Amino acid sequence: MTQITKDTIIGDILDIDETTVPIFLSIGMHCLGCPASRGETVEQACAVHGVDADELVKKINEHIANK
């Protein structure tokens, strides 16, 4: 299983599991199709959107593990 961290690139997460899209959308990350956002790390995107990166990483890893 892939372990997502705060340093994981958003585009890589979407490539690993496209069903994570709703998680990003639910916290206001609506720019997932933008080339710039796909190149950001989870931590960078969370800083821009005012989201706790540790909580997002936990939610994404739980989602992937429960598939």
N, C-alpha and C positions, 0 to 999 in steps of 0.2 A: 504494500500500500504506500502511496505517496504521502509524505508528511508536508503539509503546507506550513510555512513560517511567515513572519512579518517581512522577510526579504524575498519571498516568492513573487514573481512577476504576475500581474493580473492576467495577462494574455496566456501565460502558461497554465494557470488554474482553469481558465475557460477551455483551453485545449485538452486538459486532463479530464474535465467533467463539465460539459456545457449546462448541466442541470443546476450548477451553482449560480447561474444568472439571477434567479429570483432573490437570492440572498443579497447580492450586490444591489439590486434594484430596491429592495426593501429598506436599505439604509441610505438611499438617495444617490447612489452611483448609477446615474442614468446614461452615462457617456461611454458605455462599454464598447461601442462600435468605433469609437474614436481611436486612431492610431496612437495618440499620446497616452491615453489611459491604459491601453493594452501593454504599454511599456513601463508603466509604473509598478513599484512594489506595493504590496498590501499596506505597508506602513506609510508610504508616500500618499497613497490614495486616502487612507484614513485621516491623515493630517489635514488634507484639503477639505474633507467632508465632515470633520469634527467627530469622528467615530473612534472608539477604543479598538486599536489594532489587535490586542490580545483577545478580546471578546469575538471579533470577527474571525480571527484565525481558528479559535475554538469551534465556532459555529460551522465553519467550512469543513474542518477536519471531521467533526461529528457527522455532518451530512454525507461526506464521502465514505466514511467508515460504515454508515448504516445502509448503504445501497446494496 
